[in-house]
């Protein structure tokens, strides 16, 4: 059985293929662009070019991310919280914390006994997200957590302003009518 994970994020569309032994056999990252549907199709085409048929009998496709419902060939659609939790448990064990600095939001997920125990997500402002860092010349891959410097980064920046109801990036109040 071959597993294919598709993540249609707000800024990047990703695919990963896991072979029958559980090893990552192939990956792909592309800009999402304006259409999640188009991003999904481009990933399907890239998978086919690499020799992976999403319709084959021995293939299962799981989709996640902002545009997960735009993946018509997915056998299952799962939230990012569930995917992050499952992946982190497989890679790092039953307990821990996942921090996802995404294109439009940031998530913190606490794992206990191999399951998502709780999570928090910013829903008011894009400050502190991958898009924010990218707009300011610091791509998310340069975020200190990527190389283990998050603790030192936090200690060095304790005097930074708190992000609250006013958007520091755009300078306006968020829409609270929802």
Backbone bond lengths (Angstrom), bond angles and torsions (degrees), N, CA, C in turn:
res aa  C-N    CA-C-N  psi(-1)  N-CA   C-N-CA  omega(-1)  CA-C   N-CA-C  phi
1 X - - - 1.458 - - 1.529 109.11 -
2 X 1.307 115.90 133.33 1.460 123.06 177.12 1.524 107.61 -108.54
3 X 1.332 116.35 132.61 1.451 121.79 177.48 1.512 109.68 -108.00
4 X 1.322 115.91 135.49 1.461 121.18 177.23 1.522 107.80 -123.42
5 X 1.324 115.67 124.95 1.457 121.67 175.28 1.507 109.73 -104.15
6 X 1.314 116.04 131.12 1.462 122.83 178.26 1.524 107.40 -119.47
7 X 1.326 117.48 127.79 1.460 122.30 176.98 1.521 107.62 -125.25
8 X 1.329 115.73 106.72 1.463 120.48 177.35 1.523 107.07 -95.82
9 X 1.321 116.37 92.54 1.449 121.47 179.47 1.515 111.44 -85.97
10 X 1.322 115.79 175.85 1.460 119.83 -178.05 1.526 112.22 -71.05
11 X 1.333 117.66 -24.96 1.464 119.99 179.85 1.521 113.57 -119.43
12 X 1.337 118.25 -26.66 1.464 121.33 -178.99 1.523 110.46 -135.63
13 X 1.328 115.09 142.39 1.465 122.47 175.49 1.526 107.06 -109.81
14 X 1.333 115.87 127.94 1.453 120.44 -174.34 1.519 110.84 -125.66
15 X 1.337 115.53 151.35 1.460 121.83 173.54 1.527 107.66 -137.41
16 X 1.324 115.77 144.29 1.464 121.48 174.75 1.515 107.86 -140.18
17 X 1.327 115.73 138.78 1.464 121.88 178.24 1.526 107.59 -112.13
18 X 1.336 114.78 129.70 1.464 121.23 176.17 1.527 106.92 -112.98
19 X 1.337 115.59 126.04 1.468 119.84 -177.43 1.527 111.44 -79.21
20 X 1.309 116.63 179.52 1.458 123.02 -177.05 1.516 114.82 -60.86
21 X 1.340 117.64 -20.72 1.464 121.72 178.41 1.528 112.24 -92.83
22 X 1.323 117.52 -1.05 1.457 120.70 178.80 1.517 114.37 89.75
23 X 1.323 117.81 10.48 1.465 121.65 179.19 1.521 110.39 -95.39
24 X 1.328 115.80 145.39 1.458 120.25 176.22 1.524 107.79 -72.56
25 X 1.324 115.54 118.83 1.463 121.37 -175.61 1.527 112.70 -98.57
26 X 1.339 117.74 -24.97 1.465 120.51 -174.48 1.523 108.53 -163.21
27 X 1.325 116.98 144.13 1.465 121.72 174.68 1.525 110.00 -139.50
28 X 1.312 114.84 159.73 1.456 121.51 179.51 1.528 108.59 -152.70
29 X 1.318 117.17 137.85 1.467 122.73 175.25 1.526 107.51 -132.21
30 X 1.328 115.65 129.41 1.466 121.93 179.35 1.526 108.79 -137.85
31 X 1.323 118.00 155.63 1.467 119.30 172.77 1.535 109.46 -64.10
32 X 1.323 116.83 141.12 1.466 120.13 178.92 1.523 110.41 -68.46
33 X 1.305 117.19 -41.81 1.458 119.85 -175.96 1.514 110.66 79.28
34 X 1.325 116.11 -156.55 1.457 120.80 -175.16 1.522 113.77 -87.28
35 X 1.328 117.66 -15.41 1.456 120.35 -173.85 1.529 111.49 -129.25
36 X 1.330 115.91 119.83 1.462 120.80 174.85 1.521 110.85 -63.87
37 X 1.321 117.03 -34.38 1.463 121.27 178.59 1.532 109.83 -63.74
38 X 1.338 116.60 -46.69 1.465 120.13 178.26 1.524 111.33 -63.89
39 X 1.337 117.39 -39.79 1.470 121.06 178.81 1.520 110.30 -62.26
40 X 1.327 116.69 -41.41 1.461 121.60 177.95 1.528 111.05 -61.35
41 X 1.315 116.29 -42.98 1.465 120.95 179.89 1.530 111.06 -67.38
42 X 1.332 117.17 -40.52 1.473 119.95 177.45 1.531 111.08 -61.98
43 X 1.328 116.77 -38.88 1.473 119.28 177.35 1.526 110.67 -66.83
44 X 1.338 117.12 -40.12 1.469 119.81 177.27 1.520 110.12 -59.94
45 X 1.325 116.60 -42.49 1.465 120.94 178.62 1.532 111.46 -64.99
46 X 1.324 117.45 -40.74 1.470 120.90 178.08 1.524 110.70 -65.27
47 X 1.324 116.61 -40.03 1.472 120.98 176.71 1.525 110.04 -61.63
48 X 1.332 117.13 -45.69 1.472 121.25 179.59 1.524 110.88 -61.84
49 X 1.336 116.45 -41.69 1.471 120.09 179.14 1.527 111.67 -63.57
50 X 1.341 116.18 -28.58 1.464 121.04 178.67 1.535 111.76 -87.43
51 X 1.343 116.34 -0.15 1.465 120.21 176.77 1.518 115.35 95.85
52 X 1.331 117.84 15.68 1.467 121.45 -179.10 1.526 109.94 -111.69
53 X 1.322 115.70 118.22 1.462 122.34 179.93 1.527 108.62 -98.14
54 X 1.324 117.22 113.41 1.469 120.79 -176.76 1.524 112.84 -67.50
55 X 1.338 117.52 -12.54 1.469 120.88 179.89 1.531 112.72 -99.94
56 X 1.315 118.02 0.01 1.467 121.21 -178.40 1.527 110.89 -64.36
57 X 1.329 115.66 151.28 1.467 122.14 -178.55 1.525 113.19 -60.08
58 X 1.328 116.76 -34.99 1.468 120.42 -175.23 1.530 112.84 -95.50
59 X 1.329 117.84 20.34 1.466 122.50 -178.71 1.528 109.68 -119.50
60 X 1.329 115.86 135.96 1.455 121.78 173.12 1.522 107.35 -124.72
61 X 1.337 115.58 133.47 1.461 121.97 -177.15 1.525 109.15 -116.37
62 X 1.339 115.47 129.78 1.468 122.22 175.59 1.520 107.14 -118.20
63 X 1.331 116.38 133.38 1.469 121.17 -179.81 1.521 110.27 -114.43
64 X 1.325 115.31 144.67 1.456 121.81 176.71 1.515 108.66 -144.87
65 X 1.316 116.16 179.14 1.453 121.56 175.83 1.513 113.20 96.85
66 X 1.302 113.98 177.76 1.460 123.79 -178.83 1.535 111.41 -52.05
67 X 1.326 117.39 -41.03 1.463 121.86 -177.31 1.515 113.85 -104.89
68 X 1.318 117.79 27.75 1.477 121.16 -175.24 1.530 113.64 -58.90
69 X 1.319 117.67 -31.25 1.465 119.89 -179.15 1.526 111.81 -76.42
70 X 1.328 117.54 -5.83 1.461 121.99 -179.90 1.528 112.10 -94.64
71 X 1.326 117.37 16.56 1.470 122.04 -179.22 1.534 107.43 -111.16
72 X 1.342 117.36 88.51 1.465 120.29 -173.32 1.528 113.95 -66.50
73 X 1.311 117.72 -19.82 1.461 121.10 -178.32 1.533 112.90 -92.73
74 X 1.337 117.55 4.29 1.470 120.85 178.95 1.526 110.56 -74.12
75 X 1.326 115.35 136.86 1.460 120.84 174.90 1.527 110.74 -81.64
76 X 1.352 115.26 -25.29 1.459 120.78 -177.95 1.521 108.38 -147.85
77 X 1.340 116.11 143.69 1.459 122.66 176.79 1.529 107.07 -117.56
78 X 1.334 116.55 128.67 1.462 121.60 -173.74 1.532 108.96 -133.94
79 X 1.321 116.87 146.94 1.465 120.31 178.68 1.525 110.54 -68.84
80 X 1.324 115.56 158.72 1.464 120.81 177.40 1.528 111.27 -63.21
81 X 1.323 117.55 -36.92 1.468 121.05 -179.71 1.535 109.34 -58.57
82 X 1.318 116.69 -47.90 1.467 121.01 179.39 1.526 111.34 -63.78
83 X 1.323 116.77 -44.78 1.471 119.87 179.84 1.522 111.95 -62.95
84 X 1.322 117.00 -45.94 1.465 120.02 179.00 1.525 110.51 -60.08
85 X 1.323 116.01 -45.05 1.462 119.95 -179.85 1.509 112.42 -61.70
86 X 1.321 116.75 -46.65 1.465 121.54 -179.84 1.523 111.10 -62.19
87 X 1.320 116.54 -45.43 1.458 120.69 179.86 1.515 112.86 -65.00
88 X 1.329 116.82 -42.67 1.466 120.35 -179.04 1.526 110.98 -65.78
89 X 1.319 117.11 -40.59 1.467 120.04 177.88 1.522 110.02 -62.36
90 X 1.316 117.07 -43.06 1.471 120.38 179.98 1.527 111.12 -63.75
91 X 1.324 116.97 -40.59 1.461 120.79 -176.32 1.524 114.43 -82.93
92 X 1.353 117.09 -36.47 1.456 119.25 -168.54 1.527 115.38 -123.92
93 X 1.321 119.08 -6.65 1.457 119.74 179.60 1.516 112.72 111.69
94 X 1.329 114.88 -179.37 1.464 122.88 -169.29 1.519 116.84 -76.85
95 X 1.339 118.38 -15.44 1.462 120.70 -176.85 1.522 109.69 -129.59
96 X 1.319 116.10 146.02 1.456 119.18 176.38 1.509 111.91 156.03
97 X 1.312 114.25 -171.71 1.457 121.94 -179.23 1.523 109.24 -131.73
98 X 1.307 116.08 134.71 1.461 122.61 177.01 1.526 107.46 -109.96
99 X 1.318 116.43 131.29 1.468 121.57 173.89 1.523 106.90 -117.47
100 X 1.330 116.35 119.00 1.460 122.38 179.71 1.517 108.98 -113.32
101 X 1.330 116.29 109.66 1.462 121.23 175.16 1.526 105.61 -94.01
102 X 1.319 115.90 93.04 1.458 121.76 -176.85 1.513 111.78 -88.76
103 X 1.314 115.40 179.84 1.459 121.17 -178.39 1.512 113.63 -66.11
104 X 1.341 118.17 -35.21 1.458 121.55 -176.04 1.522 113.98 -122.10
105 X 1.324 117.93 -12.34 1.453 120.34 178.91 1.526 109.75 -149.43
106 X 1.314 115.18 169.88 1.458 121.87 175.98 1.516 107.21 -126.65
107 X 1.330 116.65 135.03 1.453 121.95 -179.50 1.522 109.96 -122.11
108 X 1.320 116.42 143.31 1.458 123.00 171.50 1.519 105.75 -124.09
109 X 1.339 116.06 124.14 1.459 121.59 -173.82 1.523 108.57 -123.45
110 X 1.334 116.73 125.51 1.461 121.32 177.76 1.525 108.91 -99.73
111 X 1.338 115.11 130.04 1.466 121.71 -179.94 1.523 109.90 -109.61
112 X 1.326 115.98 134.68 1.464 122.17 174.45 1.513 107.98 -139.32
113 X 1.316 116.08 133.95 1.466 122.37 178.05 1.528 111.96 52.70
114 X 1.317 116.60 37.27 1.455 121.14 175.83 1.510 115.75 77.30
115 X 1.329 117.22 12.77 1.462 121.10 -178.86 1.528 110.24 -134.03
116 X 1.322 115.94 158.67 1.458 120.52 175.02 1.525 107.53 -70.58
117 X 1.337 116.50 117.37 1.462 121.19 179.75 1.524 110.29 -88.80
118 X 1.339 116.91 -45.16 1.463 121.79 176.10 1.516 109.27 -157.61
119 X 1.311 114.63 162.57 1.460 119.33 175.95 1.519 109.31 -149.81
120 X 1.321 114.32 156.04 1.465 121.59 175.53 1.517 107.11 -133.57
121 X 1.318 114.21 149.86 1.461 119.14 -175.90 1.519 108.56 -147.06
122 X 1.347 116.95 134.91 1.461 117.27 175.12 1.522 107.69 -74.68
123 X 1.311 116.17 137.29 1.465 120.04 -178.83 1.524 111.75 -133.59
124 X 1.304 116.90 13.28 1.454 119.75 -175.89 1.518 113.73 -113.30
125 X 1.338 117.44 -27.11 1.454 119.30 -168.13 1.525 110.01 -154.96
126 X 1.325 117.30 148.87 1.463 121.59 179.41 1.531 112.74 -85.67
127 X 1.337 118.22 -2.44 1.461 119.78 177.98 1.525 108.90 -61.86
128 X 1.312 116.88 132.72 1.458 121.16 -179.96 1.511 113.46 88.66
129 X 1.326 117.73 7.28 1.463 120.41 177.87 1.527 109.42 -102.53
130 X 1.313 115.40 172.10 1.453 120.44 178.89 1.517 112.28 -59.06
131 X 1.312 117.18 -38.43 1.462 120.74 179.06 1.527 110.57 -62.55
132 X 1.339 116.05 -42.40 1.458 121.52 178.92 1.531 110.36 -60.44
133 X 1.347 116.96 -47.99 1.461 120.05 -179.82 1.530 110.60 -64.24
134 X 1.327 117.22 -40.31 1.459 121.05 178.71 1.512 112.51 -63.19
135 X 1.335 116.62 -40.85 1.464 121.01 178.55 1.524 111.58 -64.70
136 X 1.316 116.73 -23.47 1.460 120.96 -176.96 1.531 111.92 -107.38
137 X 1.320 116.18 23.14 1.452 120.53 173.10 1.509 115.76 78.09
138 X 1.340 117.78 11.62 1.463 120.37 178.66 1.522 108.26 -124.05
139 X 1.327 117.27 91.48 1.459 119.29 179.04 1.524 110.87 -57.72
140 X 1.344 118.59 149.73 1.464 122.22 -177.95 1.531 113.54 -53.33
141 X 1.329 118.67 -30.59 1.461 119.44 -177.90 1.526 111.46 -65.26
142 X 1.357 117.30 -15.89 1.453 120.96 177.96 1.517 112.14 -95.19
143 X 1.326 117.10 4.53 1.458 121.04 176.60 1.529 108.35 -63.50
144 X 1.324 119.09 136.35 1.472 121.22 -173.32 1.523 115.09 -55.68
145 X 1.320 119.40 -26.63 1.468 120.21 -179.46 1.520 111.22 -64.60
146 X 1.335 117.02 -25.43 1.458 120.34 -176.73 1.520 112.30 -64.92
147 X 1.327 117.62 -25.24 1.467 118.83 -179.71 1.533 112.22 -123.14
148 X 1.327 117.41 20.52 1.450 120.68 173.50 1.522 115.96 84.51
149 X 1.340 118.46 10.30 1.463 121.11 -177.29 1.523 113.12 -98.02
150 X 1.333 119.06 15.90 1.453 120.51 -174.19 1.526 112.08 -61.75
151 X 1.331 118.91 -41.62 1.462 121.36 179.79 1.516 111.88 -60.81
152 X 1.328 117.01 -46.30 1.462 121.24 179.35 1.531 110.24 -65.60
153 X 1.325 116.74 -39.00 1.463 121.54 178.19 1.526 109.92 -60.87
154 X 1.339 116.55 -45.81 1.460 121.54 -179.13 1.522 110.74 -62.18
155 X 1.336 117.62 -46.03 1.466 120.89 -179.66 1.528 111.35 -62.62
156 X 1.316 117.24 -36.34 1.464 121.11 -177.97 1.522 112.70 -76.01
157 X 1.331 117.83 -17.07 1.457 120.71 -174.83 1.516 112.97 -123.86
158 X 1.319 117.42 33.73 1.463 121.03 -178.88 1.520 112.83 -69.69
159 X 1.316 118.28 -17.84 1.457 120.85 -177.88 1.529 112.77 -90.47
160 X 1.324 118.56 6.60 1.460 121.02 -178.84 1.522 110.84 -69.14
161 X 1.328 116.03 153.73 1.454 121.14 -179.10 1.514 111.08 -70.42
162 X 1.323 114.90 147.64 1.456 122.07 178.91 1.533 109.88 -77.67
163 X 1.321 117.30 136.56 1.459 121.31 175.41 1.530 106.86 -85.97
164 X 1.306 117.20 126.03 1.464 120.88 -177.55 1.518 109.73 -136.73
165 X 1.311 118.89 -146.20 1.450 123.14 -173.00 1.512 116.08 -66.10
166 X 1.309 119.29 -18.01 1.454 121.34 177.73 1.519 107.91 -98.98
167 X 1.301 116.49 128.87 1.459 121.01 -177.62 1.524 110.17 -72.06
168 X 1.318 117.53 115.46 1.466 122.07 -179.93 1.527 111.05 -72.11
169 X 1.311 117.14 -25.04 1.465 121.40 -177.80 1.524 110.74 -76.19
170 X 1.310 117.27 -46.89 1.459 121.42 -174.57 1.535 113.15 -104.54
171 X 1.349 117.84 -13.82 1.459 121.17 177.37 1.510 114.61 74.16
172 X 1.322 118.10 32.84 1.454 119.76 178.67 1.522 110.06 -140.02
173 X 1.326 114.40 165.98 1.460 120.39 177.78 1.534 108.49 -78.26
174 X 1.340 117.95 139.56 1.466 119.18 175.34 1.519 110.89 -69.59
175 X 1.323 116.95 155.00 1.457 122.84 177.56 1.519 108.71 -72.29
176 X 1.310 117.92 114.44 1.479 122.51 -178.42 1.526 111.79 -102.20
177 X 1.324 117.30 12.63 1.464 120.20 -176.57 1.520 113.35 -77.54
178 X 1.346 117.53 -10.42 1.466 120.87 -177.54 1.499 112.61 -77.70
